[in-house]
Amino acid sequence: MQYRIFSFLLVVLFSQLAQAQFYHKDPARGLNVNMITSPSGIVEECILPKRFPGIEYSDRDLKMEQKLCGLDFYNHPQLAVCPKLKSTNPGIELHVVPEGSTKAAIESANCQVPQLGKKIAKYKNTITCSYTPAALGYYHVSRILGGVGNVPQSVVRTMSKENHLDVVKKAIAVTRAKHTPGTIIRIAWERLWPAAHGAPAKFPKIFDVDLTSIYGALSVNVTDEEKYSELNGKGSYESRYVRFKNSSAYNEVQSLKPISEMVGPSLQESAQQIIRMKDVSDMILLDYLLNQLDRIGNIHLKYFWVYVYQNQLIKVSLKGTPALPDPEQKTQMNSVGAVLVKQMILRDNDCGVAKDNMAKLSGLLDGVHHLSPQTYRRFLWFTSQLQNPESQEFFKRETLFTDNDLKGVGRGLITNALLVAKTLQNRCKQGQLHLDLDLKAHVQSQNIRDSREHCDLPANYNPNLDN
C-alpha cells in the first residue's frame, strides 16, 4: 500500500512538467496587491481577487480576503508559521500564538509544543494531490453559483523560496523523527527538498518565473466543523464513491418524487432533508465542473439555526454544541420557530481541476433528480458566460487556470459546464429534474409544481437578484 501511494505521489508531482506555467506578476490581476518583504529581502505578494464579471460577492468575502492578505508570516507577533504535519499535503498552517507563549518560542520548537493557538489559515501549493488553481477555482465558482458548498475564501499568495525552505527543513526534521520512511507526509516533505528546492526550474507549478518565490493558495481555515459522517460513510479509500452512492442522502436526490411528496409542509418536518439534498446536489455539480478527485471522506458540516422571517430564510450559526446549545440563543431561536440543522462545508478543495473527475467516473450526475432552482439558473447563466473572453481571462488571471484547465477536451471547465448544462436541461424538459430544493418556497407552499416550464434561463436574468 505504501509503495502504491509513493508511486502515486511521484506521478502527481512530476506531472507538473506537462503544463509548464511559472507564476508571474500581472498588473491586470486582482483588485489590490498586498506587498510583504520577507527576511530574505524578497517582496512577496498577496492578491485580493477581482470578482467574476456580473457577480457580487458578499461583504464578508471581502473582509476575509483582506484578513488573509494582512497575514504577515514574519513580523506579526501573534502569528506562528507551522509546517503541516498531518494528512498528505506539505503545506503551512498559521496559528494564533497562545497566551503565555511567543512566536519565536513556537517556531523555534518547530511548532511541537503542548498547545497551539487557533489555526486561522492554511497555505497549500501544487504538490501531491493539491493543485493551486483548484483551491482558488472552487472559491470563485461557489460564489458564482450562490455560495454553494460554503467554500472558504482563498487568495493567491507568494512566499520567498529561501524562507519557505526554512519551513521545509523544519518539517523534514520533525517527520523523520516521528514517522518511518514511506509515511505519506514524510515523503511529501522530502520531495520538496532536495528535489523541488534543489531544481526549481523543473517545478513550474510551485515556483515563480524568477525562481525566487513559491506560490500557492492561502485559504481561511474553517473552525468548529466536524466530519459529515452520513455522507463520508465508513470503509476503505477505494470504496468511498461506491458507499456514497449507496447512502440514504444520495438516494434522496435520486428520487423521482417531488419534494412535496417526500417531506411534510412545515419547517420542522422539511428543513434538514431539503438542506441535505441541496448540499448533496450542489456538491455533485461543483465536483463535476472542477474535476474533484478526493471528495468523499473530506466532507464536513457545521450546525445552524434556520427560520423564515419577512419572506427571507435566515441562517444563524449555533453557539455551543447541539447537545449543549447556548441557553440564551436557544430561547431566542425557539421564539421564532427556528430549527437546528446540519449544513455542508466543503473546506478541502485543492485536489481538483487537473485531476480525475470522480463525480463523472462514478456517474454521480446520473442520479441527480432534484436541484435548487437558484443553483440551476445561476449555473445556466455561468455556462453561457464562460463563452466570453472576459470570463475566460478571469479564470486565467484570478484562479491561475491553464488553457487546458479551462478548455481541455473532455476535462476543461468549459467542456464540463456545457455537458452538464445539456444533461440537466434535457432531464428538466423530460420532467425528471425537480427544481424544488428551496426551503423557503416549500414552507410557503410556493415551490414550482412542474419544473418543465422553468428549464430555460429567463430573459435578462440577473444572478444577483436570484436569492
N, C-alpha and C positions, 0 to 999 in steps of 0.2 A: 504493500500500500504506500509506504513512504517513498519507494522508488518511483511509482507512478506519479505521485504528487511532485517529486523533484523534477521529473521529466516534463510534467505539465508547466511548472514554473519556468523552466528554461525555454520551452517553446513560446510561452506568452512573452517572456522578457525579450527574446531576440526577434520576435515577430514585429517589433517596433521598426526594424530596419526596412520593412516592406513599404512603409509610408513615411519617409523622412520628412519631418516638419519641425525644425527647431523653432522654439519660441522667439519672436522678435517684437520689439516695441512698435506700436502702431498708433499714430496720433489720432486716428479715427475710432479707436477702441475706447469704450467706456464713457460714462457721464463725467467721471473725475478720476484722477490717479493720485493715490497717496504714495509719497516717496519716503523711504526709511533707509538711512545709511547704516550699514552693518559694521561691526567692529573691524572687519577686513577691508573696509573702505568702499565696498560695492553698494551702489544705490539700488535697493530693492523697490519693487512696485506692487501695489495692491489696487485692483481695478474695481471701482464702483460701476457696475454694468449698465449699459443702456437698456431700454425696455423694448420688447418685441413690438414692431410697428403696429399701432392700433390697440395696444393693450395697456390698461392702467394697473400698476402694481399697488399694493397697499402701503400705507404709511409705515406699518410695522416692517415690511420688507426693506424699505429704505433705511429705517433705524437699525435693523440688524446688519445690513450690509456695511453701514458706517461703523458699527461696533467692530465688525470683523477687520475692516481696514484700519481701525485705530489700534489694533493689537501690535505693539512693538515687541518683537521677540527678545530684544536685548536690553532695553532701557526701562521697561515697565517693572517697577519693584515688586508688584503683586502678581506677576505672571511668570509661571515656571514652564520652561520648554522641555518636554519629556519625550523620549522615544516610545513609540507604540510597541508593546511587548507581548500582545495577545493576538490571536487570530492569524491572518496571513499577510497583512499589509504592513510594510516597514515605514509607517508614517510618523507624524509628530502630533502629540497631544498637548494642548495648552490648558494648564490648571491654574486656578487661583491659589496663591500662596496662603496656606492656613495660618491662623493666628498663632503667634509664638515661634514662627519659623521665618526664614528669609529665602529669597530667590536663589542666592548664591549657595546656601546650605543644601537646598533640594537638588539643584542642578549638579553640584559637585559630587553628590551621592548617586548620580545617575537616576534620580527620582525614586530610588529604592529606599523609601522612608516609611515609617509606620503609618503615616497618614498624609494623603494628598488632598488638596482642596478641590472644589468643584471643577470638573472638566467643562470648559466653555466652548472649545472649538477643536477641530481636528484638521490636519493638513496632509493630504494624500497626493501622490504623484503617480505617473503611469509606470507601474511595476506590478509583478504578479498578476492578479486578476484586475487590478484597478486601472482605470483609464480616465485621465483628467477631463476630457470632453463629456464623459458620461455624467459625472457629478454635476458639472455645470449645466449640461443639457436637460437633465431631469428637473432641476430647479425652474428653469425658464418654461419648459413645456408644461409643467404642473401649473404655473401661473397663467399661461395661455388658455388652459382648459378649465380655469376657475379655481385653482388651488387644490386640485385633486391629489390625493395621497399625502397631503400635509408635508410635502418635501421641504426640508430645511434650506435656508438661504445659503448660497455658495458664491464665492468670488474667486477671480484669478489672483494668485499671489506668487511672486518670485522670492527666492532666498539665495543668498550668497553661497556659492559652491563650497568655499572654504569653511564657512560656519555650519553648513549642512553636514559636511564631512566630520566636524567635531561631534555632532549628534550621532552620526553613523558609527563612529568608533566607540562611543559610549555604549550604544546598543549592542554592538558586537561583543564587547567585554561582558555585558550582563547576560546575553543569551548564551554565550559559550560557558559561562559559569552555571547557568540554570538549566540548560537544555542539552540533550545529547545531539551529536551530529545527525542531520536528517530531519530534525524538527522543523516544521514549515517556517515558523517565524525566524528561526536562526538561519535557515537557507536564504530567506528573503533579504535579511540584513547583510549577509555575507556576499550576496550578489551585487549589492551597492558598492562594496569595497572588497577587492580592488577592481572588479570588472567595470562598473559604470564610472566611478570616480577616477579610475585609472586610465580610462579611454573615453572621455565624454563625447568625442566626435562620432563615436559609434552608437550613441544613445540620444537621437533627436527628440524622442518623446519625453525626455527627462530634463535636458539642458537647453539653455537659450543659444542663440546663434553665435554669441561671443564666447561661449563655453566658460562663462564666469558665474552663472547662476543656474539653479534648478527652477522649475516652475510646476505648479500644481493647483489644486482646488482647495481653498480654505473654507470650511463649512461650519455652520453652527452645530454644536453638539446638543442633541435633544436630551433633556433630563426628565427624571421621574417616569420614564416609559417602562414597559415590560414586554416580554415576548408575547405575540398573539398566538397562543398555543392551538386555538381552534383552527387556524389556517396553516400554521407550520407543521402541526402533527408531530408524531414521533416515528423514528425509523432511520434507515441509512441515507446517506447523501445521495446515492444513486437512485433511490426510490422516491425522492422528495416530490417530484411533479406527479407521479402516479398517485401518491397518497393525497395530494391536494385535490386531484380530480375526483377522488372518492370521498372528499369531505362534504359535510352537510352544507357548508357555506357555498361551495361551488355548485352543488345540486340545486340550491335555491335559485341561482341565476340561470340555470338550465331550464327551469320550469316554463312551460308554455302558458300557464295560467296568468292572468293579470294580477297585479299586486292586491287588488280589492278582494280576490278570492283566496289570497294566501295569508292575510293578516286582518285583524279587526280594525275598525274605523278610528279608534281613539289613539292618542299619543302613547299611552301606556301599553297598548296592545301592539303597536306597529313600529315604534321608534327604533328599537335595537335591530330588528330584522331589516328594515328598509335601509338604515345606515350601513349595516354589514353588507348587504347586497350591492349598494352603491360603491362601497370601498372595494369590493372584490372586482366588480366590472370595470371600475376606473383603473385599478391596478393592472388588470389584464390589458387594457388599452394602452396605458403608459409603457408597460414592459414589451408589448408587441412593437410599438413605434420605435423604441430605443434599444432593442436587441439585448434585453437583460438575460444574463446567464445564470445569476445566482440569487434569485428572489426567495424561493421557499426555504424557510429556516431563518430568513432575515426580515421577517415582517414583525412590526412592533405595534403597540397600542398605547393610548392614553385614555383616561376617563374624563367625560364631560357631562355636564347637565345640559339638557336641551328643552326648550319650550317655545311656544308661539306667542308673540306679543306684537300687537298693532301690525298684523299682516307680515311679520318678519319671523324667521326661525332664528332664535337666539341660542348661542352656544357659550357656556361658561366653564372654564377649567375647574376640575374638582380640587378643593382644598382638603388635605388629609388623604385618607385611603377609602376604598369602598366599604371596608369593614369599620373604619373609624373616621367618618367624614367630619369636617369642621362643623360643630353644632350650629353655630350662627348661620353659616352658609346653607346648611341642610334645612333649617327652619325657613329661611328666605326662599329657597328653591321649592320647598313644599307649598309655600303660599301662592306660587304662580303655576303650580301643577307641573313642575319640571320633572324629567325622567333622567336617571343616570344611565349613560350608555358608554360602550367601548367604541373608540374610533381609531382607525388605522393610521399609523405613522410610518412612512417609507423613508427611513433615515439612512439606509445603506444603498447607494445607487451608483457606485463607481465601477461596478463590473458590468458595463453595458456598452452600447453604441457600436463598438468594433468587435463584439463577441458573438457567440452563437445565440440565436434567438430562441430561448427555451419556451416562451409562450407560443411561438409559431410551431416549433418542433413537437410540442406536446399537444397541439390542437386546442389550446385553451379558448381561442376566439370562437370555435365551433359551438361551444356551449353557452355563449352569451345571448340570452333572450330577454334581458332586462337592462336598461341603461337610464341614467339620469337624462331628462330632456335637455337640461342646460349643458351637460357634458357633450351630448350628441351634437347639438347645434354649434357649440364652440369648436368641436373637432372638425365638423364640415367646413366651418369658416377658416380654421387653421390650415386645413388641407388646400383650400383654394388660395390662401395667402402664400403658401410655400412655392407657388409657381412664380412669384415675383422676385426679381433680382435683389431688391432691397431686403426681403425676408431671408434669402439665402446668404447674403452678406452678413446679416445679423448673426447667424449661426457660426459662420466662419470667424468673425471677429470676437464676438462676445462669449461663445462657448468653445472656440478653438476647433470646430469640426473641420476635417479634411473634405476634399471633394468627394472621396469615397464614402465617408461617413454620411454625407448629405445625399449623394446621387448614385451610390453604388448599386449595381444590378443585383436585385434580389435581397438587398440588406440595407440600403440607404434610407434615411429618414423619409425622403420624398417618396421613394418606392413603397415603403411600408405604409405610409399615410394613404396613398392612392388605393392600394389594395384593400386596406381596412375600410376606407370610405365606401368603396364599391360593395364590399361584403355586407356592411351594416345597412346601407341604403336598400340593397336588394332584399335583405331579410325584413326590413321595415315594411317595404311595399308588399311583401308576401304575407304580412300580418304575423310574422314570427319574431318581431322585436318590439317589446313593450317599452315605451318611453314613460315609465311610471315610477321611477325611483326618486320621487320628490316628496319628502316627508311633509312639508307644509301643505302642499296641494292635496296630499292624501287625507290629512286630518281635517281639511276644509272642504272635502268632497269635490275638489277641483281637478283631480288627475284626468289626463287625457283618456277617454274611453276607447277610442280607436286610433292607434298611432299612425295608421296608414295615411291619414290626412296631413301628417306633420313630418313626412320623410324628407322633404326638400328644405333647403335653407331658405328662410324668409327673405324677401327682397329688402335691401337696405339694412341688413342685420347689423346690430351693434353689440358685440360681446360684452361690453362694459355695462350694458343696461339689462343683461340677462342674468338675474340673480334668483 
